[in-house]
């Protein structure tokens, strides 16, 4: 249509040129006719015909010019229609792009590659985001590197350092210990039933994908340790023989022990160890207690560690809370079945054994952890060296 209008404009311009040429020719003939008519060669009728022919040619030229302007107007209208059509095409294209964009929003894609841990929607279910995007999936980006979120008690958090080694267990593998390190100790405190805890993050490797997200972890973070020390059983630190005060003071004086009558840190640690179910009886039957008793050996060449911390949704791990050297009194069983009090300086504890920092004990010495006052029961509980239990003066080996 645009090409036809353009051709019409060209034709009109050619017709204008033709009409102009005709008008010029008629004007020339008119001048000649007028000159001959003045000389009397031509008649007045011929002069009038020449004048009429000229006027007709001029009118025809003007009509052709008008037609040319009309053709140009049609061409302009056609160009405007074309531009309008182009604009409509652009609008339709924009509408199509917008529709395709809206359609792409209907396909929800994960922002990262990983493993879907939790799905809260089904295929075809409509979802709408208002001020906050809904949570559709929980994706684990890399399950070979995972984190344990623990709640650390305020009494222990001050001694936990970033990068410290940590161990933890899970219920599905109760006999295995997994290792990690402290990645972050967060300062935002959480108070639950008047207990203040801090979130501690432990990172660990999970190359075989044995551990799953959401498992309960029982975490132990060592905050103090001692290497190559003699380990004293906590039961020996708690033991008090069935002696009167005068007899006890006599023995103390005999072996050069000063008793100021105060409760030592070792005694307090020993009580805590009894609550942690470390397998040793508390006092093993003291005064008025049940029948049974025995001794435990001090162990050397090992390590005594103290741990602190907790597991997410789990229990707090056993751990000590003192690196100071304090004193305690243990009772050594001599070969002649007599008891010898020995004052020892104690250090860290794992709630089963306590590190001896100073004292006269040697690895392998027999320490008393309990005493029985019932002779018949004592006879029944006697066992040779290396047995599971024993009466007074019979060592219990571990």
Secondary structure as the mmCIF struct_conf table of DSSP 4:
data_model
#
loop_
_struct_conf.conf_type_id
_struct_conf.id
_struct_conf.beg_label_comp_id
_struct_conf.beg_label_asym_id
_struct_conf.beg_label_seq_id
_struct_conf.end_label_comp_id
_struct_conf.end_label_asym_id
_struct_conf.end_label_seq_id
HELX_RH_AL_P HELX_RH_AL_P1 UNK A 2 UNK A 39
TURN_TY1_P TURN_TY1_P1 UNK A 40 UNK A 40
BEND BEND1 UNK A 41 UNK A 42
HELX_RH_AL_P HELX_RH_AL_P2 UNK A 44 UNK A 105
TURN_TY1_P TURN_TY1_P2 UNK A 106 UNK A 106
BEND BEND2 UNK A 107 UNK A 107
BEND BEND3 UNK A 111 UNK A 112
STRN STRN1 UNK A 115 UNK A 119
TURN_TY1_P TURN_TY1_P3 UNK A 123 UNK A 124
BEND BEND4 UNK A 130 UNK A 132
STRN STRN2 UNK A 137 UNK A 140
BEND BEND5 UNK A 141 UNK A 141
TURN_TY1_P TURN_TY1_P4 UNK A 143 UNK A 144
STRN STRN3 UNK A 145 UNK A 153
HELX_RH_AL_P HELX_RH_AL_P3 UNK A 154 UNK A 157
TURN_TY1_P TURN_TY1_P5 UNK A 158 UNK A 159
TURN_TY1_P TURN_TY1_P6 UNK A 162 UNK A 163
STRN STRN4 UNK A 165 UNK A 170
TURN_TY1_P TURN_TY1_P7 UNK A 171 UNK A 172
STRN STRN5 UNK A 173 UNK A 192
TURN_TY1_P TURN_TY1_P8 UNK A 193 UNK A 194
STRN STRN6 UNK A 195 UNK A 205
TURN_TY1_P TURN_TY1_P9 UNK A 207 UNK A 208
BEND BEND6 UNK A 211 UNK A 211
TURN_TY1_P TURN_TY1_P10 UNK A 213 UNK A 214
STRN STRN7 UNK A 217 UNK A 233
HELX_RH_AL_P HELX_RH_AL_P4 UNK A 234 UNK A 238
BEND BEND7 UNK A 242 UNK A 242
HELX_RH_AL_P HELX_RH_AL_P5 UNK A 245 UNK A 254
TURN_TY1_P TURN_TY1_P11 UNK A 255 UNK A 256
HELX_LH_PP_P HELX_LH_PP_P1 UNK A 262 UNK A 264
HELX_RH_AL_P HELX_RH_AL_P6 UNK A 265 UNK A 275
TURN_TY1_P TURN_TY1_P12 UNK A 276 UNK A 277
BEND BEND8 UNK A 279 UNK A 279
BEND BEND9 UNK A 282 UNK A 282
TURN_TY1_P TURN_TY1_P13 UNK A 283 UNK A 284
BEND BEND10 UNK A 285 UNK A 285
TURN_TY1_P TURN_TY1_P14 UNK A 287 UNK A 288
BEND BEND11 UNK A 291 UNK A 291
STRN STRN8 UNK A 293 UNK A 293
STRN STRN9 UNK A 294 UNK A 297
STRN STRN10 UNK A 299 UNK A 308
STRN STRN11 UNK A 310 UNK A 310
TURN_TY1_P TURN_TY1_P15 UNK A 312 UNK A 313
BEND BEND12 UNK A 314 UNK A 314
STRN STRN12 UNK A 316 UNK A 316
HELX_LH_PP_P HELX_LH_PP_P2 UNK A 317 UNK A 318
BEND BEND13 UNK A 324 UNK A 324
STRN STRN13 UNK A 326 UNK A 333
TURN_TY1_P TURN_TY1_P16 UNK A 335 UNK A 336
BEND BEND14 UNK A 337 UNK A 337
STRN STRN14 UNK A 339 UNK A 349
BEND BEND15 UNK A 351 UNK A 352
STRN STRN15 UNK A 353 UNK A 358
BEND BEND16 UNK A 359 UNK A 360
TURN_TY1_P TURN_TY1_P17 UNK A 363 UNK A 364
STRN STRN16 UNK A 366 UNK A 370
HELX_RH_AL_P HELX_RH_AL_P7 UNK A 375 UNK A 381
TURN_TY1_P TURN_TY1_P18 UNK A 385 UNK A 386
BEND BEND17 UNK A 387 UNK A 388
STRN STRN17 UNK A 390 UNK A 390
BEND BEND18 UNK A 391 UNK A 391
TURN_TY1_P TURN_TY1_P19 UNK A 392 UNK A 393
STRN STRN18 UNK A 395 UNK A 395
#
